[in-house]
């Protein structure tokens, strides 16, 4: 394990066959452990163990192609990734996991792919695939305030609850632009199970999930009151009720700007009190009932019941992008698309961003780590590299005020850097660089950040 360059923010490269844990254990806050493409395996309990001593470290794969870097859990006895945020100081959102796939993790306890305990990492563009556990097949989040952006949970399973995610008492949890697809629970919560948790669930897609009991998309339990906005629930199914969302024991979610269609068994169901609020949603075509045992709110507060006309996956039909008619969900949202940061995302098949009054439902779009904007926050806070993919000319900037941007090749050689600030941003314009993989490092008032940049 060799650091390629003596930077303030060090870079440690790990190839398949080398130890990720060894690299993490010699890293310090501000360092990046860069995982090279291929399948990373190991033996013992976990492939990755993080605690407070790793706070501020970035574990980075390839954000543009997370499937090219795989952490395989087949030879492990516990979660592929175990994060302990209490035994050794704290672990906060300065700790970043980004750009790889967690596959095949299996444990009969908690969290086949990821178990996070009293920790609040930032998790960007991770795929959790075919992981299994007693609860939380893809991930089990115990307290803390993790922030998950552009993650995919697919084909995960569990013996009890939360095949995709089980979140326990996570008041600051954020699920932004995530996809939950084909996850299966033998009890409750095919996609996500919330226990006394009230996260921000923004611009997520729930499709093809199954719960043998209730709540195939989302199961809310014990006064869980999330803010659920601009999500699409389609094709989820249960044996009993709540194929889209099941509200139980005082759960009082606010649900807005969502599309709920084609879910089998009553789409919504409430049990044990609570008063969820609904505005600007489209519920249509759920064969066993759109509103379940809740009052039908069609026609009130912007709620409609019309065919959303989904095309090419979960895009909305629009004449402007060549379809014969407009979906009734176009421009039918509660606010201007710029307010929740959706004006860089799209519901159109031609990838034209949402403008004006927002569209309902899930929006496709660029990886938030490239734009610095994601639904739930309109304040850029990360490195921005655009356009991507780039051929020869690219702009790199950080909106945190004066600082230095440095570009290194994978041998650790400094290619160029810029100490300048323009309009409050640290910006570097590049042209004429040969195709390849580079590491961009920002140092300034916001600390040290690094990100992989690929030029074609």
N, C-alpha and C positions, 0 to 999 in steps of 0.2 A: 504494500500500500504506500504510494508515494505522492506527496503534495507536488503538483506540477510547477507551482510558482510561489514565491514567498510574498504573498499579498496580505494586506490587512484582513481582507476577506479571502481566506485561503480556499483552494480548490483541490479536492481529493477525488481521484477517479477510481471507480470500482468496476472492473470487468467481470462477466460471469465466471464463476469459479473462485473469485476472491471474496473475502469476508466483508459484507456491508457493515456488520457490527464493529469490526476492528477499525474501519474508517470513521464511523461515528464516534468511537471512543477516543480517537486522537483529535477530533474536531473541537472547535470552540465557537462561541457565538459569532455570527457573521460568516462562518465558513459554509461552503457548499460541498456536499458529497454527491458527485455526479455519477449516476448509474449508466453504464454503457449498454447498448442494445443487446438483447439476448435473454435467456432464462436464468435467473438467479435462484439458487436452491440452497438448502442447508439442512442440518439435523438438530435435534434437541427440541426445546420448547417453542422458541420464536426465531424468526429470521431477523427481525428488527426489534430492539428494545430501546425505548427512549424514556428518560426521566429528566428531572430539572437540570442535571449537568449538561444536557444537550440543548437547553433552551437557546433559541436564536439560530439554530442550525437549519439549513435547507437540505432536504433529501430530494434530489432532482433527477428525473428521468428525461423523457422527451415530451414536452407538453403538446407538441404538434401531432405526435403519434404515440399515445400512451401504450398502445398494444405492442410496440416494439421492445418495451422493457417490461419484463414479467418477473414478479416475485412469486415463486411457486411454493405452495405450502404442503405439498404431498409428503414430505419427509419429516414434518413437524408434529409435535404432540399438542401444541396450543395454537393461539392466534398467530397469524403470519406477522402482524405488527402489534406490539403491546406498548402502550403509552401510559406511564405512571406519573401523574402530575402532582403527587402529594408527598411521596416518601423522601424525595430530595429536592427541596425548594419547590418552585413552581415551573410550569411549562405553559407558555402563553402563545398568542397568535404570531409572535415573531418566529416561531418554529413552523417551518413550511414543508409539507410533503406534496410533491407535484410531479405529474407526468409519467405515471407507470400503472401497470395492471397488477392487481393482487388476485391470484387465482388458486383454487384448490385448497384453500385453508379449511381445516375441519377440526372441530372440538365439540364434545358433548356439553361443554360449559358455555361460556359467553363469548361471542364475537369470533366467528371463524376467520374472517379476514382481518379485522381490526378490533382491538379492545382498548378503549380510552377511558382512563380513570382519573377524575378530577383534573382533567387537562383541557386546554383550549387551543389546539393547534389550528393552523390554516391548512386546508386540504384542497388542492386545486387539480382538476383534470386527472383524477384517479378512477380507474375502473375496478370494480369488485365483481369478479366473475366466478360462478360455480363454487362459492364458499358455503360452508354448512356449520351450524352450531345448535346448541340447545335453544338459545335465544340470540337474536341479532346475527343472522347468518352472514351478511356482509360486514356489518359493523355494530358493535355494542358501545354506546356512549353513556358513561356513568358520570353524571354531573359535568361540571365544566361548561365551557362555551365554545365548542369547536365551530369553525366556519368552513362549510363545504361548498365549493363552487365548481360547476361543470363536471361533476362526478357522475359516473354511470354504475348502477347496481343492476346486474342482470343474471338471471338463472341461479340465484342464491336460494337456499332452503334452510328451514329450522324446524326443530321438534315442537316448539311451543309458539313463541310470538316474535314478530319482527323479522321476516326473512331477509328484507333489505337492510333496514336499520331498526334497532331497538334503542330508544333514548329515554334515560331515566333522570328525571329532575334536572333537565338541561334548559334553564331559563334563558340563557343567552345564545342558544344554538341557532345557527342560520343554515338553511338548505337553499341554495341559489342555483338556478339553471341546471338542476340535476335530473337525471332520467332513471326511473325505476321500471324495469321491464322483465316480465316472465319470472318474477320471484314467487316462491310458493311456501306457505306456512301450513303446518298441520293443525294449527289452532287459529290465532288471530293475527291480523296485520301482515298482509302479504308484502306490501311495499315498505311502510313505515309504521311502527308501533310507538306511541308516545305515552309515557307514564309520568304524570305530574310534570309535563314539559310543555312549554309554550313558545316554540321557536317561530322564527320568520321563515315561511315556506313560500318562496317566490320564484315564479317562472319554472315550475317543475312539470315533468311528464310522467304520468302513471299509466302504464298500458300492459295488458296481459298478465297482471298479477293475480294470484289466487290465495284465498284463505279458506281452509276447510270450515271454519266457524264464521267469523264476522270480520268486516273491515279489510277488503282486499287491497284497496289503495292506501288509505290512512285509517288507523285505529287510534282514537283519542280516549284516554282513560285517566280517571282520578284528577279532575279539574285541569286537564290540559286545554289550553286556550290559545292555539297558534293563530297567527295572521297568515291566511292562505290566499295568495293572489296570483292571477295570471297562470294558473295551472290547467292542464288538460287531463281528465280521467276518462280513459276509453278502453273498452274491452277487458275490464277487470271482472272477476267473478268470485262468488262465495257459495257455500252450501246454504247459508241462512240469510243474513241481512247486511246492508251497508257495503255493497260491492265497490262503491267509490269511497265513502267516508262513513265511519261508525263513531257516534258520539256517545260516551258513557260516563256516568257518575259526575255530573256537574261540569262537563266540558263545554266551554262557551266560546268556540272559535268564531273569528270573523272571516267569512269566505266571500271573496269578491273577484270579479273579472275572470271567472273560471268557466271552462266548458266540461260538461259531464254528459257523456253519450255512449251508448252501446255497452253498458255494464249490465251483467246478468245477476239477478236478484235485486230487490229494491236498492237504488243507488245510494240513498241516504237513510240513516236510521239513528234514533236516539233512544237511550235507555238509562234511567236513573237520574233524571233532571238535567239542568243546564239549559241555556238559551242561546244557541248559536245564531249569529246574524248573517244575513245574505244580502248582497247587492251586486247588480250588474253581472249576473251569471246566466249561462245558457244551459238548461237542462232539457234534453230531448232524446227520445229514442232509446230509453232504458226500459226494456220490455216488461219488467216486473214492477215498474213504478219509478218515476223520476224523483219525487220528494219522499217516498217511503211513508213513514208515520209522522213526518213533520208537516206543518201546514203548507199547502201549495202557495208559493209566493210569486208565481208567474204574474207579470203585469205590475208588480210593486218594486220600487227601488231599482229599476233597470233590469230586473230579472225577466228573461224571455224563455220561450219554449218553441224553438224553431230548429230545423235541420241546420247544423253549423256548416255543412258541406265541406268536409275535410277532403283534401286532395294530396296526393304524393306524400303519404305518411300523415302528418298532422298539420300541414299547411291549410290556410283558409282559401277557398275559391275566390278569385278576384279577377274581374274583367281586365284590369290594368296589367295583369301578368298572363293573360291569354285564355282564362277560363270563361265559360259562357255566362256566368252570373256571379254576383257578389254574395259571399256568406253574410248572413244577418249579424255575425259577430264582428264584422269589420267596422271600425270606428264606433263601437258600442260599449267601450269601456268606461270606467269611472273618472279617469283623469287624462290629461295630455300625456302622450307616450314618453316625453322627456322627463316627467317628474319621477317615475321609478327607474329611470335609466334604460328604458326599452327602445329608445330612438336609435340604438345601434343594432337592434335585433329585428327580425322580420317574421311575418306570417305568410308572406307571398312566396310563390315558387321561384320567382326571379331574383330573390334575395334583396329586394329593395326594402330598406329599413322602415319601420313603423313611424309615421309622422302624424301630427295633429292628435285628435282624440284617439286613445289607444285602442287596439283590437283586443278582444277577449282571448283567453287561452294561451297555451304555450307558444313561445317565440323561439325560433331557431336563431343562431347567430355566432359571431366570432368568440373565441375563447376569451373570457374576461381578463386573463392575465396579460393578453396582448393589448388591450384597450385601456385598462385601468378603471373600467366601469363595469359594474354588474348590477342586476336588479336588486334593489335593496339599498343601494348606495350610489348617489350621483356625484360623489366626491372622488376624483381619481386619486389613487393611493399607491399605485405600483408602477413599475417600468412599463412604458408603452413603446412598442416596436411596430412600425407600419410602413408600407403595406406588408402583409404576410399572406402567402409566401412572397418573398422578394427575389428579383433576378439579379440586379446589380446596384440599385439605388434604394436606400432605406433610411428612415429617420428613427432615432432612438431618443426618448425623452423621459424625464422624471419630473412630476409637477410639484415636488416638495420644496422648491426654492433652490438657491445656489448649491452647487455640489460639483462633483467630478464624475463624468462617465468615461469608462475605460473599456476597450474592446480587446480581447485576447483570443488567440487561436488555441487549439487544444494541446499544443506543445507548451503553452504558458507564455508565449511571446506576445508582448504588447504590440498591438497593431496600430492603434490610435487612441487618443483620448481628448476630451474637451472639458475645460473647467468653466466654460462660459454659462451665463444664465440669460435667457430671453423671455421677456414677459412673465417672469416668476418661475419659469421652467428651466431645468438643466437639459439642454438639447444638443444632439450630435447628428449631423447629416452625413451620411456615408455614400460614396459612389465608387465604382470601379473595383470593388473587392472581388476576388475570385470566389466561386461557389465553394461552400463548405460549412462547417459548424464552428461557431464562435461563442464565447462567453462574454456577456455584457455585465459589467460591475458598476454600480452606482455607489458613491460614498458622499454623504452630506448630512444635513440636519436630520433626515429621516433614518439615519443609520446606514447600514450596508445591505444592498440587495444585489442578487445576481440572477441572470436568466440566460438560457440557451437561445441563440439566434441562428437560424438556418437560412443560407442563401443558396438559391438554385443556380 
